[in-house]
């Protein structure tokens, strides 16, 4: 087995600092306006994982001085009913950010539900307006996991300009926006996925690798360019990422652990963007 030489990118520690900074900003918003930033979470049905995620996010809100409002809807909720609930939150001046926990069930048009979120309250970065803002480099909210990845890269002084970045994954809330944000920082970006021919040869060219394909240990250490920065955004059963950590750590210069890397940053960005949304909506 290769001797581990890569330094760890500690997402847990950076997330803690981010939440502390967010709490200070939230307190300042409350001091100046008398209004506490509020995140509304919407949950359809009782999927155990989703229930756990929402509870965790609400606990993190409390730590950051953010008020949370929880909307629980039955699994039988229709697209029209979900859109109506989200539209009401979008129109509510006491709500500054909206999170729709997904998946929402196969009978619901999830994209229609996402698009009911007002762009100024889309703190999870899931609407087409937010995606366009990321693509054009305009003000708006980034998708939280890619946003967390960028904050990690910045915290560890990873130079992106002119570097070859390879994103393995193409989901609308992770792979695609991650590539857009990297491109916006002057990296040369290649998108790959599970069906890319000769994927190993493309991965070997990466100065910065973002693995977001959703397959355990999909990327092997032998395909990591020596000295590359490896960001594992995968999370599979058993706390296993998309990168074979043991072998990759022997070749990378920096690598994110799973868990404790990208995951904590996702929620931290959600909270930071909620406060940012409150600041904008309150004219601060």
Rosetta silent file (secondary structure, phi, psi, omega in degrees, C-alpha in Angstrom):
SEQUENCE: XXXXXXXXXXXXXXXXXXXXXXXXXXXXXXXXXXXXXXXXXXXXXXXXXXXXXXXXXXXXXXXXXXXXXXXXXXXXXXXXXXXXXXXXXXXXXXXXXXXXXXXXXXXXXXXXXXXXXXXXXXXXXXXXXXXXXXXXXXXXXXXXXXXXXXXXXXXXXXXXXXXXXXXXXXXXXXXXXXXXXXXXXXXXXXXXXXXXXXXXXXXXXXXXXXXXXXXXXXXXXXXXXXXXXXXXXXXXXXXXXXXXXXXXXXXXXXXXXXXXXXXXXXXXXXXXXXXXXXXXXXXX
SCORE:     score description
SCORE:     0.000 S_00000001
   1 L     0.000  141.394 -179.961    0.000    0.000    0.000 S_00000001
   2 L   -66.140  145.260  175.626    1.203    3.493   -0.811 S_00000001
   3 L   -77.694  130.414 -176.907    2.421    5.649    2.015 S_00000001
   4 L   -69.698  123.216  178.281    0.025    8.520    2.549 S_00000001
   5 L  -119.107  -15.961 -176.266    1.655   11.841    1.681 S_00000001
   6 L   -70.670  141.737  172.104   -1.332   14.040    0.908 S_00000001
   7 E   -81.228  145.222 -179.381   -2.369   16.720    3.368 S_00000001
   8 E   -83.689  138.363  171.704   -6.025   16.561    4.408 S_00000001
   9 E   -92.708  104.846 -170.339   -8.424   19.344    3.504 S_00000001
  10 L   -84.362   95.017  179.802  -10.341   19.580    6.758 S_00000001
  11 H   -70.658  -28.977  179.996  -13.904   20.511    5.880 S_00000001
  12 H   -64.176  -45.597 -179.111  -15.091   20.068    9.457 S_00000001
  13 H   -67.947  -42.686  179.715  -12.752   22.747   10.785 S_00000001
  14 H   -66.333  -38.508  178.026  -13.463   25.165    7.922 S_00000001
  15 H   -62.484  -40.281  179.087  -17.208   24.615    8.305 S_00000001
  16 H   -60.480  -44.578  178.792  -16.940   25.413   12.020 S_00000001
  17 H   -65.347  -39.626  179.766  -15.197   28.710   11.234 S_00000001
  18 H   -63.182  -42.161  179.469  -17.722   29.496    8.513 S_00000001
  19 H   -66.986  -38.071  177.638  -20.654   28.901   10.879 S_00000001
  20 H   -63.233  -43.716  177.495  -19.021   31.092   13.527 S_00000001
  21 H   -64.650  -38.320  179.116  -18.601   33.910   10.995 S_00000001
  22 H   -65.682  -39.776  178.530  -22.182   33.385    9.826 S_00000001
  23 H   -61.776  -39.437  178.537  -23.462   33.576   13.409 S_00000001
  24 H   -65.915  -39.984  178.405  -21.701   36.908   13.851 S_00000001
  25 H   -67.786  -39.641  178.575  -23.268   38.230   10.642 S_00000001
  26 H   -62.665  -42.453  179.119  -26.706   36.961   11.682 S_00000001
  27 H   -62.797  -36.826  179.077  -26.376   38.703   15.032 S_00000001
  28 H   -68.584  -38.166  175.734  -25.441   41.937   13.257 S_00000001
  29 H   -60.102  -46.655 -179.348  -28.501   41.649   11.014 S_00000001
  30 H   -64.134  -40.523 -179.567  -30.701   41.216   14.087 S_00000001
  31 H   -63.316  -40.775 -174.329  -29.002   44.106   15.899 S_00000001
  32 H   -82.395  -27.307 -173.124  -29.465   46.497   12.992 S_00000001
  33 H  -120.876  -16.187 -173.715  -32.965   45.514   11.896 S_00000001
  34 L    76.883    6.173 -178.464  -34.574   43.612   14.758 S_00000001
  35 L  -110.406  133.182  175.769  -35.144   40.760   12.293 S_00000001
  36 L   -93.473  127.502  176.605  -33.594   37.302   12.684 S_00000001
  37 L   -53.064  139.188 -174.147  -32.584   35.624    9.400 S_00000001
  38 E  -129.397  130.303  174.215  -34.968   32.750    8.679 S_00000001
  39 E  -110.488  125.173  176.212  -34.533   29.549    6.666 S_00000001
  40 E   -98.613  127.209  175.767  -37.657   27.616    5.714 S_00000001
  41 E  -108.043  137.348 -178.978  -37.221   23.887    5.125 S_00000001
  42 E  -119.244  124.675 -178.758  -39.821   21.926    3.170 S_00000001
  43 E  -125.111  126.571  177.452  -40.060   18.158    3.543 S_00000001
  44 E  -105.840  121.286  179.691  -42.403   15.934    1.563 S_00000001
  45 L    81.898 -167.813 -174.446  -43.084   12.541    3.112 S_00000001
  46 L  -130.783   39.955  175.506  -41.086   10.770    5.799 S_00000001
  47 L   -57.574  123.759 -173.420  -38.007    9.396    4.069 S_00000001
  48 H   -56.181  -43.237 -179.602  -35.712    8.550    7.034 S_00000001
  49 H   -64.496  -42.046 -179.994  -32.568   10.015    5.464 S_00000001
  50 H   -65.534  -40.877  177.394  -34.381   13.213    4.501 S_00000001
  51 H   -59.247  -42.961  179.821  -35.883   13.559    7.984 S_00000001
  52 H   -64.857  -44.623 -179.356  -32.391   13.207    9.462 S_00000001
  53 H   -61.281  -44.819 -178.262  -30.879   15.740    7.048 S_00000001
  54 H   -64.547  -42.106  178.556  -33.567   18.327    7.753 S_00000001
  55 H   -61.260  -41.931  178.716  -33.204   17.896   11.502 S_00000001
  56 H   -63.025  -42.394 -179.757  -29.433   18.327   11.210 S_00000001
  57 H   -65.849  -36.824  178.074  -29.843   21.472    9.132 S_00000001
  58 H   -67.582  -37.295  176.509  -32.286   22.927   11.648 S_00000001
  59 H   -64.258  -40.360  178.900  -29.829   22.232   14.474 S_00000001
  60 H   -66.313  -35.283  176.146  -27.083   23.975   12.510 S_00000001
  61 H   -57.461  -45.439 -179.613  -29.411   26.937   11.997 S_00000001
  62 H   -60.433  -39.735  179.381  -29.750   27.282   15.761 S_00000001
  63 H   -64.565  -30.779 -176.155  -25.956   27.256   16.119 S_00000001
  64 L   -95.097    6.999 -179.982  -25.674   30.051   13.569 S_00000001
  65 L    71.114   27.184  179.430  -28.374   32.253   15.091 S_00000001
  66 L  -106.718  132.323  177.000  -30.746   31.575   12.194 S_00000001
  67 E   -78.027  138.538  178.946  -34.439   31.009   12.808 S_00000001
  68 E  -116.818  140.617  174.382  -35.821   27.917   11.095 S_00000001
  69 E  -121.538  126.838 -175.555  -39.338   27.289    9.917 S_00000001
  70 E  -111.165  128.034  178.044  -40.246   23.725    9.012 S_00000001
  71 E  -113.228  113.135  178.507  -43.014   22.814    6.589 S_00000001
  72 E  -103.186  128.005  179.581  -43.953   19.121    6.617 S_00000001
  73 E  -122.883  146.854 -178.279  -46.133   17.811    3.824 S_00000001
  74 L   -68.765  159.847 -179.720  -47.552   14.307    3.416 S_00000001
  75 L   -62.038  -21.500 -179.133  -46.124   11.889    0.853 S_00000001
  76 L   -82.860    0.677 -179.375  -49.380   12.213   -1.097 S_00000001
  77 L   -56.231  135.868  178.221  -48.743   15.906   -1.777 S_00000001
  78 L   -87.889  167.974  175.885  -49.222   16.818   -5.444 S_00000001
  79 H   -57.564  -44.153 -177.848  -46.972   19.015   -7.549 S_00000001
  80 H   -62.537  -40.719  179.991  -49.584   21.772   -7.431 S_00000001
  81 H   -68.202  -39.252  179.144  -49.824   21.619   -3.635 S_00000001
  82 H   -67.960  -43.064  177.611  -46.045   21.680   -3.222 S_00000001
  83 H   -60.188  -41.114  179.225  -45.670   24.587   -5.638 S_00000001
  84 H   -63.046  -41.548 -179.795  -48.369   26.485   -3.722 S_00000001
  85 H   -65.298  -41.547 -179.238  -46.585   25.908   -0.396 S_00000001
  86 H   -71.527  -38.079  177.788  -43.251   27.070   -1.778 S_00000001
  87 H   -60.606  -39.413  178.108  -44.817   30.070   -3.504 S_00000001
  88 H   -62.135  -40.549  177.733  -46.311   31.138   -0.170 S_00000001
  89 H   -67.744  -37.264  178.247  -42.869   31.001    1.428 S_00000001
  90 H   -62.038  -32.252 -178.176  -41.397   32.947   -1.483 S_00000001
  91 H   -88.867   -8.307 -176.029  -43.935   35.715   -0.853 S_00000001
  92 L   -83.880  114.283 -177.525  -43.452   35.728    2.937 S_00000001
  93 L   -67.345  -14.713  179.038  -41.184   38.646    3.942 S_00000001
  94 L   -83.858   -8.074  178.337  -40.276   36.874    7.194 S_00000001
  95 L  -105.568  128.139 -176.388  -38.589   34.041    5.251 S_00000001
  96 L  -109.175  -17.017  177.879  -35.165   34.803    3.759 S_00000001
  97 E  -147.593  148.039 -178.616  -34.145   31.402    2.432 S_00000001
  98 E  -128.885  130.519  175.785  -35.971   28.278    1.235 S_00000001
  99 E  -121.715  117.214  172.427  -34.678   24.712    1.181 S_00000001
 100 E   -96.074  113.336  179.748  -36.706   21.978   -0.507 S_00000001
 101 L   -72.267  127.109  179.119  -35.357   18.656    0.736 S_00000001
 102 L  -118.760  156.205    9.192  -35.101   16.202   -2.115 S_00000001
 103 L   -76.884  158.875 -176.514  -36.011   13.677   -3.333 S_00000001
 104 L  -109.584   -0.449 -178.274  -39.683   14.609   -3.196 S_00000001
 105 L   110.388  141.606 -174.179  -41.238   11.477   -4.684 S_00000001
 106 L   -66.932  -19.262 -178.055  -41.539   10.261   -8.281 S_00000001
 107 L   -84.324   -4.477 -177.564  -45.071   11.607   -8.728 S_00000001
 108 L  -104.973  139.088  173.597  -43.955   15.201   -8.190 S_00000001
 109 L   -78.961   94.370 -174.122  -42.390   17.441  -10.828 S_00000001
 110 H   -61.760  -38.449 -179.467  -39.316   18.354   -8.796 S_00000001
 111 H   -64.312  -39.923  176.939  -38.115   20.979  -11.266 S_00000001
 112 H   -61.837  -37.879  179.188  -41.458   22.798  -11.088 S_00000001
 113 H   -66.904  -44.267  178.269  -41.178   22.783   -7.307 S_00000001
 114 H   -60.492  -41.987 -175.841  -37.637   24.174   -7.389 S_00000001
 115 H   -69.976  -12.299  175.104  -38.664   26.906   -9.812 S_00000001
 116 L   -76.034  -12.650  178.106  -41.332   28.074   -7.343 S_00000001
 117 L   -77.112  125.063  177.485  -38.498   29.267   -5.095 S_00000001
 118 L   -61.169  134.488 -176.623  -37.923   32.987   -5.563 S_00000001
 119 H   -52.878  -36.469 -178.428  -34.342   33.500   -6.870 S_00000001
 120 H   -72.457   -9.870  177.838  -33.520   35.867   -4.003 S_00000001
 121 H  -114.803    7.473 -177.700  -34.436   33.089   -1.542 S_00000001
 122 L   -83.249   66.692 -174.692  -32.797   30.216   -3.419 S_00000001
 123 L   -73.983   -7.297  175.600  -30.053   29.769   -0.817 S_00000001
 124 L   -95.324   -6.595  176.034  -29.557   26.136   -1.904 S_00000001
 125 L    64.340   46.485 -174.077  -28.729   27.223   -5.462 S_00000001
 126 L  -112.640   -6.818 -177.872  -31.166   24.875   -7.214 S_00000001
 127 L   -86.515  162.597  177.003  -33.149   27.113   -9.575 S_00000001
 128 H   -65.815  -28.162  176.784  -32.354   27.793  -13.213 S_00000001
 129 H   -64.016  -42.851  178.525  -31.847   31.452  -12.235 S_00000001
 130 H   -66.952  -39.790  179.298  -29.085   30.456   -9.826 S_00000001
 131 H   -62.109  -42.990  178.725  -27.540   28.131  -12.415 S_00000001
 132 H   -63.797  -40.627  178.731  -27.495   30.937  -14.966 S_00000001
 133 H   -60.987  -40.599  177.411  -25.921   33.302  -12.433 S_00000001
 134 H   -64.015  -40.370 -178.371  -23.147   30.764  -11.819 S_00000001
 135 H   -67.638  -36.794 -177.286  -22.613   30.399  -15.560 S_00000001
 136 H   -95.475   -2.387 -178.569  -22.468   34.131  -16.230 S_00000001
 137 L    68.188   32.508 -179.229  -20.620   35.072  -13.045 S_00000001
 138 L   -95.622  161.980  177.042  -23.520   37.239  -11.910 S_00000001
 139 L   -60.162  139.368 -179.397  -24.616   37.937   -8.323 S_00000001
 140 L   164.495 -170.233 -178.903  -26.708   35.117   -6.938 S_00000001
 141 L  -104.829  136.805  178.508  -26.497   31.968   -4.891 S_00000001
 142 L   -88.533  156.629  171.070  -24.257   29.057   -5.771 S_00000001
 143 L   -60.708  136.888 -165.721  -25.203   25.419   -5.369 S_00000001
 144 H   -65.284  -42.016 -179.037  -24.117   24.620   -1.836 S_00000001
 145 H   -67.596  -48.991  174.124  -21.832   21.636   -2.385 S_00000001
 146 H   -58.676  -37.742  176.715  -19.879   23.235   -5.268 S_00000001
 147 H   -61.798  -39.644  176.885  -19.771   26.446   -3.229 S_00000001
 148 H   -65.213  -38.341  177.589  -18.303   24.498   -0.332 S_00000001
 149 H   -61.462  -45.010 -179.795  -15.715   22.964   -2.647 S_00000001
 150 H   -63.397  -37.946  178.341  -14.614   26.406   -3.834 S_00000001
 151 H   -66.745  -37.288  176.249  -14.292   27.629   -0.247 S_00000001
 152 H   -63.916  -46.359  179.809  -12.156   24.599    0.597 S_00000001
 153 H   -60.177  -40.738  178.787   -9.884   25.213   -2.385 S_00000001
 154 H   -67.275  -41.137 -178.317   -9.510   28.859   -1.386 S_00000001
 155 H   -62.688  -29.555 -179.767   -8.834   28.008    2.260 S_00000001
 156 L  -103.067   19.636  172.685   -5.963   25.771    1.191 S_00000001
 157 L    52.579   42.636  177.713   -4.598   28.325   -1.303 S_00000001
 158 L   -81.318  117.561  178.311   -5.134   26.116   -4.342 S_00000001
 159 L   -75.336  125.591 -177.003   -4.223   28.089   -7.456 S_00000001
 160 L  -106.261  -28.158 -175.522   -6.856   27.486  -10.125 S_00000001
 161 L   -60.014  123.750  177.603   -5.958   29.873  -12.926 S_00000001
 162 L    80.660   -5.477 -177.843   -4.581   27.949  -15.883 S_00000001
 163 L   -83.448  152.567  176.839   -4.853   24.594  -14.107 S_00000001
 164 E   -86.312  114.613  178.735   -6.485   21.523  -15.652 S_00000001
 165 E  -109.291  131.112  177.039   -9.600   20.681  -13.636 S_00000001
 166 E  -117.043  124.103  177.479  -11.487   17.446  -14.238 S_00000001
 167 E  -108.429  117.958  178.080  -15.019   17.028  -12.870 S_00000001
 168 E  -100.424   98.391 -174.599  -16.278   13.447  -12.819 S_00000001
 169 L   142.259  148.507 -174.518  -20.040   13.878  -12.546 S_00000001
 170 L  -141.548   24.932  179.412  -22.717   15.912  -14.295 S_00000001
 171 L   -68.508  156.355 -175.614  -25.629   16.385  -11.889 S_00000001
 172 L   -70.890  -20.097 -177.375  -27.436   19.718  -12.004 S_00000001
 173 L  -111.481    1.201  179.811  -26.618   20.560   -8.375 S_00000001
 174 L  -136.157  -72.887 -173.786  -23.055   19.250   -8.121 S_00000001
 175 H   -60.243  -53.080 -177.142  -21.042   18.267  -11.182 S_00000001
 176 H   -61.771  -50.868  179.600  -22.271   20.868  -13.659 S_00000001
 177 H   -66.503  -30.978  177.077  -22.128   23.886  -11.312 S_00000001
 178 H   -60.008  -43.431  178.086  -18.745   22.786   -9.915 S_00000001
 179 H   -63.611  -40.378  178.778  -17.347   22.955  -13.432 S_00000001
 180 H   -62.019  -42.785 -178.793  -18.911   26.375  -14.019 S_00000001
 181 H   -68.256  -37.823  176.863  -17.400   27.788  -10.821 S_00000001
 182 H   -66.958  -40.948  177.317  -13.974   26.366  -11.656 S_00000001
 183 H   -61.819  -38.206  178.352  -14.209   27.786  -15.173 S_00000001
 184 H   -65.096  -16.504  177.010  -15.096   31.142  -13.661 S_00000001
 185 L  -103.846   19.947  173.305  -11.767   31.030  -11.830 S_00000001
 186 L    71.968   20.775  169.198   -9.856   30.469  -15.080 S_00000001
 187 L   -79.227  154.645  172.843   -9.326   26.729  -14.741 S_00000001
 188 E   -93.677  113.953 -166.456   -9.483   24.643  -17.912 S_00000001
 189 E  -106.592  133.206  171.408  -12.393   22.316  -17.190 S_00000001
 190 E  -118.973  126.882  174.983  -13.168   18.862  -18.544 S_00000001
 191 E   -93.033  134.037  173.594  -16.448   17.185  -17.635 S_00000001
 192 E  -130.760  173.480  177.799  -16.491   13.401  -17.382 S_00000001
 193 L  -160.759 -175.507 -172.986  -18.960   10.824  -16.139 S_00000001
 194 L   -64.122  -18.132 -179.167  -19.440    7.107  -15.701 S_00000001
 195 L  -103.062    5.665  178.223  -19.792    6.587  -19.456 S_00000001
 196 L   -64.664  129.403  178.349  -16.713    8.559  -20.493 S_00000001
 197 L   -71.896  137.786  179.519  -14.477    6.436  -22.688 S_00000001
 198 L    50.235   51.031 -178.203  -10.990    5.843  -21.280 S_00000001
 199 H   -55.929  -38.695 -176.782  -11.844    7.862  -18.185 S_00000001
 200 H   -55.916  -40.397 -177.239   -8.538    6.965  -16.534 S_00000001
 201 H   -67.222  -32.212  178.149   -6.524    8.828  -19.173 S_00000001
 202 H   -73.735  -44.228 -179.890   -8.558   12.003  -18.627 S_00000001
 203 H   -59.911  -35.276 -177.495   -8.326   11.794  -14.829 S_00000001
 204 L   -65.493  -17.380  179.437   -4.539   11.431  -15.083 S_00000001
 205 L   -88.060   -6.504 -170.622   -4.344   14.924  -16.619 S_00000001
 206 L   -77.160  123.910  166.660   -6.123   16.608  -13.696 S_00000001
 207 L   -77.531  -34.439  176.579   -4.290   19.141  -11.564 S_00000001
 208 E  -129.377  123.119 -179.178   -7.562   19.447   -9.655 S_00000001
 209 E  -115.041  127.205  173.507   -9.968   16.517   -9.567 S_00000001
 210 E  -114.207  114.146 -179.025  -13.569   16.757   -8.372 S_00000001
 211 E   -99.374  116.960 -176.583  -15.173   13.338   -7.983 S_00000001
 212 L  -147.033   47.465 -173.659  -18.962   13.516   -7.906 S_00000001
 213 L   -99.965  -15.679  177.089  -20.150   10.427   -9.761 S_00000001
 214 L    77.648   31.605  177.171  -21.893    8.622   -6.889 S_00000001
 215 L  -131.029  125.922 -175.534  -19.987    5.327   -7.119 S_00000001
 216 L   -62.767  132.686  176.030  -17.882    4.035   -4.219 S_00000001
 217 L    52.527   34.949 -175.768  -14.111    3.980   -4.819 S_00000001
 218 L   -69.461  -36.977 -179.781  -14.720    4.701   -8.507 S_00000001
 219 E   -95.938  124.794 -177.445  -11.493    6.697   -8.929 S_00000001
 220 L   -96.987  150.300 -178.365   -8.327    4.708   -8.234 S_00000001
 221 H   -58.531  -33.184 -178.327   -5.088    6.090   -6.870 S_00000001
 222 H   -63.867  -17.678 -179.787   -3.093    4.865   -9.867 S_00000001
 223 H   -97.033    0.400 -179.999   -5.020    7.354  -12.014 S_00000001
 224 L   -85.670  128.674  176.210   -4.238   10.367   -9.830 S_00000001
 225 L   -65.051  130.554  179.043   -1.610   12.722  -11.223 S_00000001
 226 L   -54.240  127.964 -179.672    1.238   13.059   -8.700 S_00000001
 227 L    87.200    1.075 -178.835    0.714   16.254   -6.715 S_00000001
 228 L   -69.330  158.809  173.181   -2.901   16.708   -7.803 S_00000001
 229 E   -98.507  124.081 -174.544   -5.577   18.188   -5.548 S_00000001
 230 E  -114.985  118.933  177.571   -8.364   15.651   -5.037 S_00000001
 231 E  -111.378  113.102 -178.124  -11.835   16.720   -3.916 S_00000001
 232 E   -98.799  102.764 -179.240  -14.093   13.768   -3.169 S_00000001
 233 L   -96.307    9.872  178.790  -17.696   14.973   -3.236 S_00000001
 234 L   -86.488  149.876  174.588  -19.103   11.458   -3.189 S_00000001
 235 L  -145.150  109.298 -175.555  -20.855    9.924   -0.230 S_00000001
 236 E  -118.394  163.063 -179.999  -21.813    6.289   -0.426 S_00000001
 237 L   -50.835  138.617 -178.741  -23.048    3.766    2.156 S_00000001
 238 L    87.080   18.055 -178.979  -20.457    2.962    4.773 S_00000001
 239 L    57.808   44.602 -179.358  -18.881    6.448    4.732 S_00000001
 240 E  -113.368  134.314  179.140  -17.130    5.695    1.448 S_00000001
 241 L   -89.163 -170.282  178.294  -16.355    8.337   -1.134 S_00000001
 242 L   -86.095  -11.282 -179.666  -16.015    8.146   -4.903 S_00000001
 243 E  -109.610  136.930  173.460  -12.215    8.056   -4.626 S_00000001
 244 L   -71.371   98.047 -168.311  -10.203    5.136   -3.256 S_00000001
 245 H   -59.749  -47.504 -172.817   -8.731    7.224   -0.457 S_00000001
 246 H   -58.255  -44.926 -178.333   -5.865    4.982    0.633 S_00000001
 247 H   -78.087  -34.557 -178.874   -4.289    4.727   -2.809 S_00000001
 248 H   -69.888  -34.840 -177.481   -5.097    8.308   -3.874 S_00000001
 249 L   -65.591  -20.768  178.259   -3.576    9.834   -0.742 S_00000001
 250 L   -78.805   -8.847 -177.742   -0.203    8.390   -1.738 S_00000001
 251 L  -121.321  -29.568 -177.727   -0.131   10.465   -4.925 S_00000001
 252 L   -75.784  160.593  172.627   -2.174   13.621   -4.245 S_00000001
 253 L   -92.270  -35.952  176.811   -0.830   16.752   -2.567 S_00000001
 254 E  -135.684  143.439  179.424   -4.185   17.617   -0.993 S_00000001
 255 E  -151.014  144.510  176.164   -7.236   15.412   -0.537 S_00000001
 256 E   -90.439  136.507  174.158  -10.606   15.659    1.189 S_00000001
 257 L   -79.550  160.481  171.588  -11.568   12.875    3.594 S_00000001
 258 L  -130.643  115.976   -1.221  -14.972   11.178    3.567 S_00000001
 259 L   -80.482  179.740  174.462  -16.608   12.009    5.890 S_00000001
 260 L    98.057    6.778  179.076  -15.274   15.342    7.141 S_00000001
 261 L  -110.009  -94.191 -176.526  -14.371   16.973    3.835 S_00000001
 262 H   -72.581  -37.596 -173.774  -16.973   18.360    1.464 S_00000001
 263 H   -51.517  -54.284 -179.300  -20.058   17.336    3.482 S_00000001
 264 H   -60.034  -30.514 -178.388  -19.753   19.783    6.394 S_00000001
 265 H   -71.123  -26.853  179.868  -19.099   22.622    3.970 S_00000001
 266 H   -60.983  -48.834 -179.925  -22.379   22.045    2.155 S_00000001
 267 H   -69.414  -37.046  179.655  -24.438   22.951    5.206 S_00000001
 268 H   -60.754  -41.148  178.810  -22.074   25.781    6.149 S_00000001
 269 H   -67.654  -39.366  176.916  -22.606   27.404    2.736 S_00000001
 270 H   -56.097  -45.672 -179.456  -26.375   26.970    3.057 S_00000001
 271 H   -67.666  -43.638 -179.632  -26.322   28.901    6.347 S_00000001
 272 H   -61.788  -39.502 -178.873  -23.967   31.586    5.042 S_00000001
 273 H   -73.839  -27.059  175.186  -26.162   32.148    1.990 S_00000001
 274 H   -64.423  -44.691  178.037  -29.274   32.355    4.159 S_00000001
 275 H   -67.436  -38.547  176.707  -27.761   35.236    6.094 S_00000001
 276 H   -61.360  -39.896  176.898  -26.546   36.788    2.863 S_00000001
 277 H   -62.288  -42.431  178.507  -30.102   36.542    1.544 S_00000001
 278 H   -62.412  -41.968  179.814  -31.426   38.248    4.655 S_00000001
 279 H   -61.162  -43.793  179.825  -28.881   41.030    4.287 S_00000001
 280 H   -65.402  -45.411 -175.883  -29.920   41.666    0.679 S_00000001
 281 H   -69.258  -26.220  179.858  -33.644   41.494    1.348 S_00000001
 282 L   -94.765    2.983  175.414  -33.357   43.840    4.324 S_00000001
 283 L    73.908   27.466  179.335  -31.240   46.302    2.357 S_00000001
 284 L   -90.038    0.000    0.000  -28.059   45.936    4.394 S_00000001
